């Protein structure tokens, strides 16, 4: 009977009568779709399975009539959402959360990172340039250190510290100040990464400043340790977690650059469409960067307490760096990278 009513497609349709005539079918379809979404299609009986495509086509017909006769917007929206949900359950390819995570880590994330190789290179160059400038500034005038780093970030590592104090910050195992400093440093770097991505919409200017500033801080610390013969040890202390942490920050900056340049130079697409497309790739990279920051936190927390040999620290840092490079840039089939191109 419902199908017969729909086939007539009257020119004028009363919204209340229309809903009353078909609401039972819509509600049944919604119930079936909800059950599939919460559990799986296996929970449906044979009768429900046979009814599902019929109810879906009925809902599509209802949606068509609602649009053509300009029924109230709330009803049209409800039917659009219901039909979309039913479509994905009927024709989509359902995958488990575990499989989706597997696809993200094996294909989606690496492909997105490769798609941002130009922005990644710019972010790397800004970091290196900032480190060089920060080093030269502090070496020429130690007063620059606190201007670049601030009191809270120093943690006893400043130009006035003695060699013994600095050495203790590199190789001490049970110093509460080191724990506080490490936590502060990780929080700071995480904030730099997040803001570098989030502020990319402002034509990437704040992103460039944040990435350069992070390099300035790194150079300022190098200028404290190098003159006192501890540059090798400090670089090893940084390497054990820094190859992962700095890589994550550089990738976050690259994601911000992609969004900023897409807004500034949209090309033939509209500025909005260009920003949305760039945002998808950038968000994928940023999601993975958060994982890298968590890995860096584990490396720093465990490695700082248990690994005090410089060569071992360098080895761990180098292995992590090579591992990330192979993971991201090892050639894969073209199909794996199509989504992020």
VMD Tcl script that draws the C-alpha trace (Angstrom):
set ca {
  {0.00 0.00 0.00}
  {2.87 2.33 0.84}
  {4.36 1.74 -2.59}
  {1.09 2.57 -4.29}
  {0.80 5.84 -2.44}
  {4.33 6.77 -3.41}
  {3.80 5.88 -7.05}
  {1.04 8.50 -7.36}
  {3.34 11.36 -6.35}
  {0.61 13.94 -5.76}
  {1.39 17.51 -6.66}
  {0.52 18.75 -3.19}
  {1.30 16.66 -0.15}
  {0.25 17.37 3.39}
  {3.31 16.87 5.58}
  {1.40 15.39 8.52}
  {-0.53 12.91 6.37}
  {2.60 12.04 4.41}
  {4.52 11.28 7.58}
  {1.62 9.29 9.06}
  {1.36 7.17 5.91}
  {5.04 6.21 5.79}
  {6.40 6.72 9.28}
  {6.09 3.03 10.16}
  {8.33 2.05 7.23}
  {10.89 4.72 8.12}
  {10.94 3.68 11.75}
  {11.44 0.04 10.84}
  {14.28 0.93 8.47}
  {15.90 3.09 11.14}
  {15.62 0.28 13.68}
  {17.24 -2.22 11.33}
  {20.06 0.15 10.39}
  {20.73 0.99 14.03}
  {20.93 -2.70 14.93}
  {23.44 -3.29 12.14}
  {25.53 -0.26 13.17}
  {25.66 -1.34 16.81}
  {26.34 -5.01 16.17}
  {26.38 -6.49 12.67}
  {24.11 -7.54 9.86}
  {24.13 -11.07 11.29}
  {21.68 -10.02 14.01}
  {18.88 -9.55 11.44}
  {16.37 -12.29 10.76}
  {15.65 -13.59 7.28}
  {12.50 -11.47 7.08}
  {14.42 -8.36 8.10}
  {17.11 -9.05 5.50}
  {14.49 -9.34 2.77}
  {12.71 -6.19 3.97}
  {15.84 -4.05 4.24}
  {16.32 -3.20 0.50}
  {12.56 -2.69 0.06}
  {12.43 -0.28 2.98}
  {15.49 1.52 1.64}
  {13.88 2.06 -1.78}
  {10.68 3.22 -0.07}
  {12.66 5.75 1.95}
  {14.37 6.98 -1.23}
  {10.99 7.48 -2.88}
  {9.74 9.33 0.18}
  {12.80 11.56 0.05}
  {12.22 12.31 -3.61}
  {8.59 13.33 -2.97}
  {9.56 15.39 0.07}
  {12.08 17.34 -1.99}
  {9.81 17.86 -5.01}
  {6.84 19.03 -2.95}
  {8.93 21.21 -0.63}
  {7.89 19.55 2.60}
  {9.36 20.87 5.84}
  {13.14 20.93 5.97}
  {13.35 18.82 9.12}
  {11.62 15.91 7.40}
  {13.85 16.18 4.34}
  {16.96 16.22 6.55}
  {15.75 13.19 8.50}
  {15.13 11.21 5.32}
  {18.49 12.22 3.84}
  {20.32 11.00 6.92}
  {18.28 7.80 7.08}
  {18.89 7.00 3.41}
  {22.61 7.72 3.76}
  {22.96 5.41 6.74}
  {21.00 2.68 4.98}
  {23.07 3.08 1.81}
  {26.34 2.52 3.63}
  {24.97 -0.57 5.33}
  {23.64 -1.99 2.07}
  {26.38 -1.02 -0.37}
  {29.31 0.03 1.75}
  {32.22 -2.15 2.71}
  {31.98 -2.56 6.48}
  {35.31 -2.96 8.22}
  {36.19 -3.45 11.84}
  {37.94 -0.77 13.87}
  {41.06 -2.94 13.99}
  {41.13 -3.20 10.19}
  {40.59 0.55 9.82}
  {43.52 1.21 12.14}
  {45.60 -1.23 10.15}
  {44.81 0.58 6.90}
  {45.62 3.92 8.53}
  {49.07 2.83 9.73}
  {50.02 0.75 6.70}
  {48.65 2.95 3.91}
  {46.80 6.16 4.73}
  {49.28 7.83 7.08}
  {52.49 7.04 5.12}
  {50.82 8.11 1.87}
  {49.74 11.42 3.41}
  {53.28 12.07 4.69}
  {54.75 11.37 1.26}
  {52.25 13.76 -0.28}
  {53.65 16.53 1.94}
  {57.31 16.03 1.07}
  {57.78 19.60 -0.15}
  {56.21 21.08 2.96}
  {58.23 18.67 5.11}
  {61.44 19.87 3.48}
  {60.51 23.51 4.13}
  {59.71 22.69 7.76}
  {63.05 20.90 8.15}
  {64.99 23.80 6.63}
  {63.24 26.27 8.95}
  {64.14 24.11 11.95}
  {67.80 23.89 10.93}
  {67.98 27.61 10.13}
  {66.42 28.44 13.48}
  {68.89 26.20 15.31}
  {71.86 27.87 13.59}
  {70.57 31.37 14.36}
  {69.77 30.45 17.98}
  {73.23 28.99 18.47}
  {74.96 32.05 17.04}
  {72.84 34.48 19.06}
  {73.52 32.79 22.40}
  {77.21 32.35 21.65}
  {77.52 36.05 20.85}
  {75.50 37.16 23.89}
  {74.41 34.65 26.60}
  {71.60 37.02 27.54}
  {69.77 35.82 24.43}
  {69.31 32.41 26.06}
  {66.60 33.48 28.46}
  {65.00 35.61 25.79}
  {64.65 32.55 23.57}
  {64.09 29.79 26.12}
  {62.72 31.48 29.23}
  {63.28 30.58 32.85}
  {60.81 27.68 33.01}
  {62.36 25.73 30.15}
  {65.96 26.02 31.35}
  {65.80 23.47 34.17}
  {69.31 24.39 35.34}
  {70.66 24.23 31.80}
  {71.72 27.78 31.13}
  {74.96 29.62 30.30}
  {75.73 30.20 34.00}
  {75.65 26.48 34.89}
  {78.91 24.70 35.65}
  {80.23 21.77 33.65}
  {79.41 19.42 36.54}
  {75.83 20.66 36.74}
  {75.32 20.30 33.02}
  {76.86 16.86 33.03}
  {74.48 15.84 35.80}
  {71.50 16.92 33.74}
  {72.64 14.62 30.94}
  {73.53 11.52 32.93}
  {71.63 11.80 36.23}
  {69.09 9.06 36.82}
  {67.00 10.05 39.80}
  {66.81 13.82 39.78}
  {63.32 15.23 40.31}
  {64.29 18.41 38.49}
  {65.17 16.35 35.43}
  {61.79 14.67 35.53}
  {60.02 18.02 35.76}
  {62.16 19.44 32.98}
  {61.53 16.44 30.73}
  {57.77 16.66 31.28}
  {57.83 20.40 30.62}
  {59.89 19.93 27.47}
  {57.55 17.23 26.14}
  {54.48 19.36 26.85}
  {56.08 22.33 25.15}
  {56.99 20.35 22.04}
  {53.51 18.83 21.88}
  {52.02 22.32 21.99}
  {54.36 23.49 19.24}
  {53.26 20.55 17.07}
  {49.54 21.08 17.64}
  {49.61 24.84 17.16}
  {51.81 24.53 14.07}
  {49.03 22.51 12.47}
  {46.06 24.36 13.94}
  {47.30 27.83 12.95}
  {48.14 26.85 9.39}
  {44.88 28.40 8.19}
  {46.39 31.88 8.74}
  {48.32 31.52 5.46}
  {50.92 29.39 7.32}
  {52.62 32.45 8.83}
  {52.18 31.36 12.49}
  {53.28 27.86 11.50}
  {56.53 29.15 10.04}
  {57.19 31.26 13.15}
  {56.55 28.34 15.51}
  {58.77 25.94 13.58}
  {61.56 28.53 13.42}
  {61.15 29.27 17.12}
  {61.49 25.59 17.98}
  {64.76 25.56 16.06}
  {65.92 28.69 17.90}
  {65.41 26.93 21.23}
  {67.35 23.90 20.09}
  {70.23 26.11 18.95}
  {70.16 28.01 22.26}
  {70.62 24.79 24.24}
  {73.42 23.67 21.95}
  {75.16 26.99 22.63}
  {75.11 26.14 26.36}
  {76.57 22.65 26.11}
  {78.98 22.87 23.16}
  {81.38 25.49 24.63}
  {81.77 23.35 27.75}
  {82.70 20.21 25.86}
  {79.32 18.51 26.32}
  {77.90 19.01 22.85}
  {78.34 15.36 21.91}
  {76.62 14.19 25.07}
  {73.77 16.67 24.73}
  {73.14 15.67 21.12}
  {73.02 12.02 22.23}
  {70.56 12.86 25.02}
  {68.37 14.62 22.47}
  {68.78 11.90 19.83}
  {67.31 9.09 21.91}
  {63.87 10.68 21.67}
  {64.47 13.80 19.59}
  {64.69 12.08 16.22}
  {61.08 11.01 16.74}
  {59.89 14.14 18.53}
  {61.45 16.65 16.15}
  {60.27 14.61 13.18}
  {56.72 14.80 14.55}
  {56.99 18.59 14.95}
  {58.37 18.95 11.43}
  {55.49 16.88 10.04}
  {52.99 18.96 12.02}
  {54.49 22.07 10.49}
  {54.26 20.50 7.05}
  {50.57 19.82 7.62}
  {50.06 23.44 8.63}
  {51.94 24.64 5.56}
  {49.73 22.51 3.31}
  {46.57 24.11 4.71}
  {48.00 27.63 4.63}
  {49.23 27.42 1.05}
  {45.97 25.82 -0.08}
  {44.07 28.81 1.30}
  {46.53 31.37 -0.07}
  {46.90 29.72 -3.49}
  {43.76 27.65 -4.18}
  {44.44 27.35 -7.90}
  {41.41 26.53 -10.02}
  {39.41 25.19 -7.07}
  {37.52 27.47 -4.72}
  {39.37 28.52 -1.60}
  {36.97 26.49 0.53}
  {37.32 23.29 -1.51}
  {41.08 23.66 -1.60}
  {41.21 24.12 2.18}
  {38.99 21.07 2.77}
  {41.14 18.85 0.57}
  {44.34 20.09 2.21}
  {42.74 19.68 5.62}
  {42.06 15.99 5.01}
  {45.70 15.28 4.20}
  {46.95 17.55 6.98}
  {44.65 16.01 9.59}
  {45.84 12.53 8.63}
  {49.47 13.56 9.06}
  {48.70 15.32 12.33}
  {46.89 12.29 13.70}
  {49.99 10.22 13.08}
  {52.23 12.93 14.52}
  {50.38 12.61 17.82}
  {51.30 8.92 17.84}
  {54.93 9.86 17.19}
  {54.87 12.27 20.12}
  {53.58 9.50 22.37}
  {56.38 7.22 21.17}
  {58.90 10.00 21.80}
  {57.52 10.42 25.32}
  {58.05 6.72 26.03}
  {61.57 6.82 24.61}
  {62.45 9.87 26.66}
  {60.89 8.58 29.87}
  {62.46 5.13 29.66}
  {65.68 5.97 27.85}
  {66.66 8.87 30.09}
  {66.47 6.63 33.15}
  {68.08 3.48 31.77}
  {70.43 4.50 28.93}
  {73.33 6.76 29.89}
  {75.91 5.67 27.35}
  {76.31 8.21 24.55}
  {76.86 5.67 21.81}
  {73.81 3.68 22.89}
  {71.74 6.87 22.83}
  {72.95 7.71 19.34}
  {72.24 4.16 18.20}
  {68.65 4.29 19.48}
  {68.07 7.71 17.94}
  {69.55 6.63 14.60}
  {67.52 3.41 14.52}
  {64.33 5.36 15.20}
  {65.14 7.93 12.51}
  {65.95 5.30 9.89}
  {62.86 3.38 10.90}
  {60.60 6.40 10.42}
  {62.21 7.26 7.08}
  {61.77 3.74 5.76}
  {58.22 3.59 7.10}
  {57.19 6.82 5.42}
  {59.27 6.88 2.24}
  {59.95 3.26 1.31}
  {58.41 2.82 -2.15}
  {54.98 1.24 -2.15}
  {52.49 0.34 -4.85}
  {50.73 3.32 -6.43}
  {47.37 2.11 -5.10}
  {48.52 2.65 -1.50}
  {49.13 6.34 -2.00}
  {46.21 7.34 -4.18}
  {44.05 8.55 -1.31}
  {46.48 11.24 -0.17}
  {47.81 12.41 -3.53}
}
mol new
graphics top color blue
foreach p $ca { graphics top sphere $p radius 0.5 }
foreach p [lrange $ca 0 end-1] q [lrange $ca 1 end] { graphics top cylinder $p $q radius 0.2 }
display resetview
